[in-house]
Amino acid sequence: SKDSFWNLKRENSFKSFFTARKGPTITMERKRELDVAFFKIIYMDYEPLSKGEREGMQDFASAAQPGYTLPCYNTVRDTLMPHALEEMEAILRDLLQNGDGLVLSADIWTSRRGHSFLGIVASFIDGTFRGHTVLLGCEHIQGHHTADRIYQKYESVLKYWNVQRRVIRVVTDSGSNMIKAFNLLPGTEEEAEGEVTADASSSAEHEEEDEEPPAPSQVHVEVITTNVETMINQYFTVSNLHLRCPIHMLQLAIKDAVKEHDNINRLLVKVGKLVKSVHKSTLNTEETDQLGVRPANACATRWSSQLRVIQSVIRLFQKDPLWQNKLKSNVANITLNQVCQLTHLVSVLTPLADLTEKMQKELGNLGMILPAVTEIKSLLTDDTHAALPMGIAAFAETLANNVSTRYGIYYTDKHLILASVLDPRFKTEWIIRDESVCNKLGEIRDLLIKEAEEMNNPDADVIRFWKENSTSFPRLSKVARIVFSIPSGSASAKRVFSAAGLISRNHHMSLKPQTLSKLVFFKVNSKEL
């Protein structure tokens, strides 16, 4: 009958279901271990939360670990992610206690879906002279990016991590909203110095508890350190905790110089049109591929990418001076004379590109900023520039003036002065050649050069240098550890958004802002675990 047919079919279905369920089994402990490893694959390799529901991944899991069932989308989102977030935050809270003070880098980024995020990264060097960079938050900002909204997000992140009173400096770009937001900071020069002074005093108290008399060299260094600190406080002030990103300052100086020289601006526009015509045409792309050169893409927020575009175009002309004549629909015709001007322009901008690349190192490079600016001003105003074409020479002079003006604010910043003097690559040699500070820092030179010259000149690893000399110079090394915790730019915050951009690719467009923030948090902080 019809009823008996369906009863038999239902019975067979139940049997097949339970038969399929039979097979190898794994313990709950092993399952939790595999679940944690699977979630790590998701945030480390920019995979979607539904990775466990894909047929190929399920086949692989069955072959690799018979009896293991991959977690579904809801399990990853509602169970694995919250547990992993709780564990990672606990580890990072303990890690943040190892620094004498924290330096924050902040920046704003907008995703492909139009959601805006404020990234806040904390940097510090612990007692073993190991540098750490921790993402405190990638916070979703709704509405306009006003100073008040930025500051409120900043305050909430610091309160969540309970680090309000441990911030030494805050590094951001020179956007008007950022400047206004961090001018709201209650921290002043006295509070910023209080972090250093408190640490120094606690160190001194610890030394007084030791019954053994300090070595003569240590006493001498302590006297030097005290005198140096007194003189620096006399000559230099820090208006607040906010530090404008030196890398962004360099970009603004170059941008202003280009605007002031129409001939340079028009030439760069031509280069942009030429490169665009290559990228938009498959036939033009094939022509450049035959020459073995792919014109680079420019990024509006990174001036060094524009330099790479110019260099790639110059290489194309070196391969074939007539290559642009073979292009289809080329709207920009660059003459050989203009190619020569581009070559000279590259020679002017290359030292600044080298400085930008070095400043993007997260920690230990703050001391190179003022000496490098001194060297760049010398290079841009050197007599050898007399041989440059008139337009390029005038551009170099304008650029030197812009760099001097833009970076003038750093010559009144105590931390940058200290970093330059404590950096064994430069010591105080740069002071003699810089008229901006040579009169003010003469006394500091006399005091520190005696100690610095006794040391062998190390390699470029400043943090390792002070680690190796921390026993001989305990108080100076502690000051160096705090000062070199300050990054030479906000590049660490921009790296956060590079990871965010990879996570929010086209096949991840449905991610909610809160989920994206958590995945970025896992990805960036995974290196600290």
Secondary structure, 3 states (H helix, E strand, C coil): CHHHHHHHHHHHHHHHHHHHHCCCCCCHHHHHHHHHHHHHHHHHCCCCHHHHHCHHHHHHHHHHCCCCCCCCHHHHHHHHHHHHHHHHHHHHHHHHCCECCEEEEEEEEECCCCCEEEEEEEEEEECCCCEEEEEEEEEEECCCCCHHHHHHHHHHHHHHHCCHHHEEEEEECCCHHHHHHHCCCCCCHHHHHHHHHHHHHHHHHHHHHCCCCCCHHHHHHHHHHHHHHHHHHHHCCCCCCEEECHHHHHHHHHHHHHHHCHHHHHHHHHHHHHHHHHHCCHHHHHHHHHHCCCCCCCECCEHHHHHHHHHHHHHHHHHCCCHHHHCCCCCCCCCHHHHHHHHHHHHHHHHHHHHHHHHCCCCCCHHHHHHHHHHHHHHHCCHHHHHCCHHHHHHHHHHHHHHHHHHHHHHHCHHHHHHHHHCCCCCCHHHHCCCCCCCCCHHHHHHHHHHHCCCCCCCCCHHHHHHHCCCCCHHHHHHHHHHCCCCCCCHHHHHHHHHHHHHCCHHHCCCCHHHHHHHHHHHHHHHHC
